[in-house]
């Protein structure tokens, strides 16, 4: 029986229960629900920034990606690939040194970065519940809705660490070992200083 006929027959009978729908999706008789193809997420990273981060008592701040990821592939073994354009919002502080009063006598000082940037993001989920891997890179802004914003203030030395934003790689190459295989489902998954929230 073709999928076309199967869909017509299912529509002519009473609506199947949840188990019936799941079986129909698995057999290819019905298209996968739109909701399963998308996931609204927030990926939050907290931690030290810069070569001397944390050594002068400054809070490191937060770096976050948020938006909708689209499902690109899902394999029978539970591995999956999501991609999307997420907004990055960053507020971090880095530590460094400054002459006090000369290069031979230095003191700790800080610099702060606040920024926003659209990012192209991939989230790869591995089979056998081996977690997920997040990669991101700056995306061209779609003005005026997605402006690139970057403001850096403070000491020159730690400010240099912050100057590569948003192409700095801080929020790329993130490991999320607690993410299970298969489709993303609502919940919070944390590994170290990285948290994935699926809304």
C-alpha positions as CSV (number, residue, x, y, z in Angstrom):
1,X,0.0,0.0,0.0
2,X,1.4,3.4,-0.9
3,X,1.9,6.1,1.7
4,X,-0.7,8.2,-0.2
5,X,-3.4,5.6,0.3
6,X,-2.4,5.0,3.9
7,X,-2.8,8.7,4.7
8,X,-6.3,8.8,3.0
9,X,-7.5,5.8,4.9
10,X,-6.2,7.1,8.3
11,X,-8.1,10.4,7.6
12,X,-11.4,8.5,6.9
13,X,-11.4,6.7,10.3
14,X,-11.5,8.1,13.8
15,X,-8.3,9.9,14.9
16,X,-5.7,7.4,16.3
17,X,-4.5,7.6,19.9
18,X,-1.0,8.7,20.8
19,X,0.4,5.1,20.3
20,X,-1.3,4.9,16.9
21,X,0.2,8.3,15.8
22,X,3.7,7.2,16.9
23,X,3.4,4.0,15.0
24,X,2.1,5.9,11.9
25,X,5.0,8.3,12.0
26,X,7.5,5.4,12.4
27,X,6.0,3.6,9.4
28,X,6.1,6.7,7.3
29,X,2.3,6.8,6.9
30,X,2.2,10.4,8.3
31,X,4.7,13.2,8.0
32,X,6.7,14.0,11.1
33,X,5.0,16.8,13.2
34,X,6.4,20.3,12.6
35,X,7.2,20.7,16.3
36,X,9.6,17.7,16.2
37,X,11.6,19.4,13.4
38,X,12.4,22.5,15.5
39,X,13.7,23.2,19.0
40,X,13.8,26.5,20.8
41,X,17.0,26.5,22.8
42,X,19.3,28.6,25.0
43,X,22.9,27.6,25.3
44,X,24.6,29.3,28.3
45,X,28.3,29.3,29.0
46,X,29.8,30.8,32.1
47,X,33.4,30.9,33.1
48,X,36.8,32.6,32.9
49,X,37.9,34.7,30.0
50,X,41.5,35.7,29.1
51,X,44.9,34.4,30.1
52,X,44.6,35.8,33.7
53,X,40.8,35.3,34.2
54,X,39.7,34.9,37.7
55,X,43.1,35.9,39.2
56,X,42.0,39.4,40.2
57,X,38.6,38.5,41.7
58,X,36.5,39.8,38.8
59,X,33.3,37.9,37.8
60,X,33.8,36.2,34.4
61,X,30.2,36.8,33.2
62,X,28.0,35.0,30.7
63,X,27.9,34.1,27.0
64,X,24.6,32.8,25.6
65,X,23.1,31.6,22.3
66,X,19.3,31.6,21.9
67,X,16.8,30.9,19.2
68,X,15.3,28.1,17.1
69,X,17.3,25.2,15.7
70,X,16.1,23.2,12.8
71,X,16.4,19.4,12.6
72,X,18.6,18.5,9.5
73,X,19.0,14.8,10.0
74,X,18.0,12.0,12.4
75,X,19.5,8.5,12.1
76,X,18.2,5.2,13.4
77,X,20.9,5.1,16.0
78,X,19.7,8.3,17.6
79,X,22.4,10.6,16.2
80,X,21.0,13.9,15.0
81,X,22.1,17.2,13.5
82,X,20.4,20.6,14.2
83,X,21.3,23.9,12.6
84,X,20.1,27.4,13.0
85,X,20.8,31.1,13.3
86,X,20.9,32.0,16.9
87,X,21.5,35.4,18.7
88,X,24.6,35.6,20.9
89,X,24.4,37.9,23.9
90,X,27.7,38.3,25.8
91,X,28.7,40.1,29.0
92,X,32.1,39.1,30.2
93,X,35.0,40.5,32.2
94,X,38.7,39.6,31.7
95,X,41.6,40.2,33.9
96,X,45.1,41.4,33.1
97,X,47.8,43.7,34.4
98,X,48.7,47.3,34.1
99,X,51.9,49.3,35.0
100,X,51.8,50.4,38.6
101,X,53.6,52.7,38.1
102,X,56.1,51.0,35.7
103,X,56.2,47.8,33.6
104,X,58.4,46.3,36.4
105,X,55.7,46.9,39.0
106,X,52.3,45.9,37.8
107,X,48.8,45.6,39.3
108,X,45.7,43.6,38.4
109,X,43.1,45.3,36.3
110,X,40.0,44.3,34.3
111,X,38.2,44.9,31.0
112,X,34.6,44.3,30.1
113,X,32.9,43.3,26.9
114,X,29.1,43.6,26.2
115,X,28.0,42.4,22.8
116,X,25.3,40.9,20.6
117,X,25.8,39.1,17.3
118,X,23.9,36.6,15.1
119,X,25.7,33.3,14.9
120,X,25.4,30.2,12.6
121,X,25.1,27.3,15.0
122,X,25.3,23.5,14.6
123,X,24.3,21.1,17.4
124,X,25.4,17.5,16.8
125,X,23.9,14.7,18.9
126,X,25.7,11.4,19.1
127,X,24.4,7.9,19.3
128,X,24.4,5.8,22.5
129,X,23.6,8.8,24.7
130,X,27.2,10.1,24.2
131,X,26.1,13.7,24.4
132,X,26.2,16.6,22.0
133,X,28.7,19.0,20.5
134,X,28.0,22.7,19.7
135,X,29.8,24.8,17.1
136,X,29.2,28.4,16.1
137,X,30.6,31.1,13.9
138,X,29.5,34.7,13.2
139,X,26.7,35.1,10.7
140,X,26.3,38.2,8.5
141,X,23.8,40.6,10.3
142,X,20.4,41.0,8.7
143,X,20.1,44.7,9.3
144,X,18.4,46.3,11.1
145,X,16.9,43.4,13.1
146,X,20.3,41.8,13.9
147,X,22.9,44.5,14.5
148,X,26.4,43.5,15.5
149,X,27.1,45.3,18.8
150,X,30.4,45.3,20.7
151,X,31.5,47.6,23.5
152,X,34.8,47.1,25.3
153,X,36.0,49.1,28.2
154,X,38.7,48.9,30.8
155,X,42.4,48.2,30.9
156,X,44.2,47.8,27.5
157,X,45.9,44.4,28.2
158,X,42.8,42.4,29.0
159,X,40.8,44.4,26.5
160,X,43.0,42.9,23.8
161,X,41.7,39.4,24.8
162,X,38.2,40.6,24.1
163,X,38.8,42.4,20.8
164,X,38.2,39.3,18.5
165,X,34.5,39.2,19.4
166,X,32.4,37.7,17.9
167,X,34.9,35.6,16.0
168,X,36.6,34.5,19.2
169,X,35.6,30.9,19.4
170,X,34.6,31.1,23.1
171,X,31.1,29.7,22.5
172,X,32.1,27.1,19.9
173,X,33.4,23.6,20.5
174,X,31.2,23.2,23.6
175,X,30.6,19.6,24.9
176,X,27.3,18.7,26.5
177,X,27.7,15.1,27.7
178,X,24.3,14.9,29.4
179,X,22.2,15.3,26.2
180,X,20.5,12.0,25.3
181,X,20.4,10.6,21.8
182,X,17.4,11.3,19.5
183,X,15.3,14.4,19.1
184,X,15.8,17.3,21.5
185,X,13.0,17.3,24.1
186,X,12.2,20.1,26.7
187,X,14.5,20.1,29.6
188,X,17.8,21.4,31.0
189,X,21.1,19.6,30.4
190,X,24.3,20.7,32.1
191,X,28.0,19.8,31.7
192,X,30.5,21.8,33.6
193,X,29.9,25.5,33.0
194,X,27.7,24.9,29.9
195,X,23.9,24.5,30.1
196,X,21.5,23.7,27.3
197,X,17.9,24.5,27.9
198,X,15.3,23.2,25.4
199,X,12.1,25.2,25.9
